[in-house]
Amino acid sequence: MPSLLAYHIYNGMVCGMAVMTYRKTFALDKETSRRLKTLSSAWNISQAEVVRRAVGQAAKSPSLQFKNPAQILKELHDHGQGLTLEVANSYLSEVTRDREAWRNS
């Protein structure tokens, strides 16, 4: 008869739980923390398991690959979807006025 302390490791799991090799510490904003707790409760799993599943899912999705911001801007302009010079100048003027008003307040 096997000992009660005996366990089996299979595919990175011990008795159905992931084997923890690394510890990470990171900060979350209030809304992300709330979402993490909500998912953990709804799925009846630990917050760490929610993060593991989300990271695993994100890694499988090519649509979540981030492009270089300069490349995105170039693509927008190449397809005529960027700001016109008139709209851009109007925006910059508004920002300049707002910053000056803020500095003088």
Secondary structure, DSSP 8 states (H G I E B T S, - for coil): ---TT---EETTEETTEE-----------HHHHHHHHHHHHHHTS-HHHHHHHHHHHHHH-GGG----HHHHHHHHHHTT-S--HHHHHHHHHHHHHHHHHHHT-
